[in-house]
Amino acid sequence: MKAYLKKWWLFILILAMPVNSMAQEYKIWQFTPEQLPKIDGNAADWEAVPDSFVISIDRMKEDEGRYTSAKKSTLDVRVKVAWCAGINRLYFLYEAYDNYWRFSENSLNTDIFEVVVDGNCSGGPFIDRFFPGKKTDVWQSWFNFHGCHAQNYHIFTPPHKEDWCMLWGPQVWLKEKPYADYAYKYHFKEGKPGKLTLEFYITPFDHADAAGPQKSKPTILQENKYVGLCWAVIDYDADPQNKDGFWNLSSEHTMYGNADYLLKMRLMPLIKNKKP
């Protein structure tokens, strides 16, 4: 009887688990060196990546209470992530439709694709306001803690003139070549609807030092290992004081500063056939 009740309660607990905890594995496609996409804003290089690797807005939630489900006539998003053995970079294809693009103002109150990466899944807080333990000097927590073991990129969509993102932290060298590169493709104007394609790569670091790459330690990406990764889409329309949505891939809003709330994504082996 006790064994029966134990099995019954286990069954109930499984049914009560959140959908996200039972979701399919998040996967990062592996390119060969010959297949690596050119960073030119052309999505054709990504056609070999199966739809099963696409992470769409259907997997995200608007966590500030504006929408209970995706409204694709307002915002629609598709993301593919890839890697290549021997190259410590993560490649992204970001495709988005928005009914109102806001980007001409040089501020954070514009449309943003926010990407957070923890290359070795070390976890824990990584921004100054979440500094653990005793309070420390504000500049010490900024230069010696913020963005060191996980990194946050606020990527402008589209770019603000010649600036493509805000690297949230003192390691501004991370958003420049050879550690990052980017290209956009779009034809809309401010305040108009349309589709944007953004192609870029970033380089995750186990320790990213404010002093520069010479004092930093890049993440060594290896097949079947996991990286902590997550993103949010911050959508603004005409009113710069009020978002139209904060669409989060994580179940926790504060993933932007705490790597415990990132998703673990697997660096997949090579797959020979184009489609599953």
N, C-alpha and C positions, 0 to 999 in steps of 0.2 A: 504493500500500500504506500509506504513512504517513497519507494522508488518511483511509483506511478505519479505521485504528487510532485516529486522533484522534476520529472520529465515534463509534466504539465506546466509548471511554473517557468521552466526554461523555454518552452514553446511560446508562452505569453510574453516573456521578455524579448524574444526575438521579434515577435510581431510589433512590439512597442518601440523597437529601435528606430532612430531617425533614418529617413531615406538616404541621407548623405553617407551615413556610416556603412550602408549596405551597397553603396554605388560601385560601379565598375572602377577598376584601377585607372589612375591618371598616368598617361604614358607620353614619353618624349621620343619622337621619331629619330632614328639614326640615318644620316646621310653618309655616303661615301665621300672621300675628298673630291672626287670628280663631279659629284652631284650637288655640292654645296651651292646654295642660292647666291646669285649676285645681288648685292644690296642696291637695287635700282627701283624698287616699288612695283615690280612686275611679279604677279603671283604665279606665273606660268611655271617657275622653278619648283613650286610646291605641289604640283598636280599629282606627283607620285605618292604623296602622303594620304593615306586612306581617311575616309570620313570618320572612322572610329577613333581617330586621334584629334578630331575637332572638339574644342570646348566652346560651346555656344552660350548665349545669354540664358538659355533654358536651365543651365547648371548654376546660375547665379541668383542671388536674391537682392532685392532693394531693401537695405537694412536701416533706412531712416523713416520708414512708414509711409512713403508716398505711393507705392504700388505693392499689390499683393502677388502679382505675377507679371511676367514680361509683356509689354505692349509694343510689339515690333514695328508698329506704324510710327512710334515715337523714337525708339532706339533698338537696334539689332546689332549683335556682335558675334563674331566667330574668330577663334584664336587657334593657331597651330604653333607648337614648339618643337624644335629639333636640336640635335647635337651631332658632332662628328668625333669619332675616336681620335685621340692625339691632339685635339684642338680644344682648349678650355674655354669654349664659348657656348652660350645658349642663343639659338636663332629663333626669331619670332615672326610670324605673319599675323598681323592684326587687321581684320576687315570689319568695318562698322558703317552702318547706315544711321543717320540722325536726321530728325525732321527740322532741327535748328542747330547749326554749327556756330559756336561762339569761340573766337580765337584771336581777334585783332587786339584786344586789350592785353597789355603785358603784365599779367597778374595770374594768380592761381585760381581766380574765379572764371575759369574757362574750361572747355572740354579737355579732360585728362584721362589717360590710360596709366594707372598707377601699378607698377610692377615691384614686387618684393621677392628677394631671393636669399636663401640661406644654403650655400653650396654644400655644406657637409651635415646639414640637419642638426646643427648644434642646439638650436632652440633658444628660448628665453628672450627677454627684452633687449632691444638694441638701440633705442633712441634715448636722448638725454632725460626727457620727462619721466621715463620709466626706469631710471637708473636704480638698480637694486641696492639694498643695504643703506648705510648711513649717507646722509646728504653730503655731497662733495662740491667743490668749487664748480660753478656753472661752466667755465671754460675747460676745466679738466674733463668733465663728463661729455662735453661737446667734442673735443679733440681726441680723447683717449678711449671713448666708449661708443659714441653715436656713429652708427653705420660701420663699425669695425668688423663684427662677425656675421652680419647680414646687411643687405643693402636695399634701399628704397629709391626707385626712380619715378618721378612724376613726369610722364611723357606728354608733351603738348600735342593735341590733335585738332587741327594741324599745328605746325611749329609757330612760335612767336618770332617772326622775322627769321633771324639766323640762329636762334636758340631752340634746340629741339626738346630739351627736358631740364627739370630741376633735379639734380642729384641731391637727395636730402641727407646732407652730412658734409663734413669738411673735405671729403675725398673727391674733389671736383674733377680730378684727372680721370676718374672712372668713366665719364661720359664722352671722352675724347678718344680718337684713334691712338693706338691700335686696340684699345680695350672696349670700344663701342663704335658702331657705325649705323647709319639709318638712311632711309629714303621713303618719301611719301608720294602718293599719287591721288590727286583729287582735282575736281573742276568746279566746285561750288564757291560761292562767296559768303561772306559773313551774314549770318541770319537766315541762310537758305538751307533747304534739304539737300541730301546727296550722300554718296558713298565715298569713304576714305579707305585707302589701302596703305598700311604702314609696314615696312619691312625693316628689321633691325637685329643687331646682336648686342649682347652684353657679356661681360666676363665676371663670373662670380668669384669672390675671394673669401677664404677662411679667415683671413685677417687683412682688412684694407686700412692702410695707415694714412693719416692726414699728411704725413711727410712725403708720401709718394710711393710708387710701385716698388722701389728698391728696398723698402722696409716692410713690404706686404707679402702675403702668402696666397697665391691663387689656388682655387679649388681644382683638384685633379679629378676630372670627370672620367668615370669608368662604367663599362657596360654592366647593366643590372643593378647598379647602385641607385640610390635615391637622392634627389635634391629637394630642399624645402622651397616651394614656389607658390605664389598666389598673386592675384591682381584684383583691381577694382576699376570700374569705369565711372568717372565723375562727370555727370551730365548737367550742363547749364544751358538755359535758353536765354531769353531776352533780359531777365532780371539777374544782375550779377550778385545780388545779395542772397538769392535763394536758389539752391540746386533744384533741378528737376529729377534728380535721382542719384543715389550712391549704390551702384550695383557691385556686389561683393561676391567673389568666388568662395571666400571663407565663411564659415558660420559665425565668426567673431569679428565685430567691427574693427577692433584694435589690432588686427593682424598687421596693420601698417607699421607697428612699432614693437610687436612681440612675435618672434618666430615660432613660438609654440603653436600658433594658430594658422600657420601655413600648411598647405597640403604637401604630402610627400609624392613626388612624381618620379617614375622609374625611367632611367636611361635605357631605352630598349636596344636589343641586339639588331643587327641588320635583318631586314625582311626583303627577300628577293622579289616576290611578286608585287605588282603595283597596287592591286586592290585586294581586300580581304575576300 
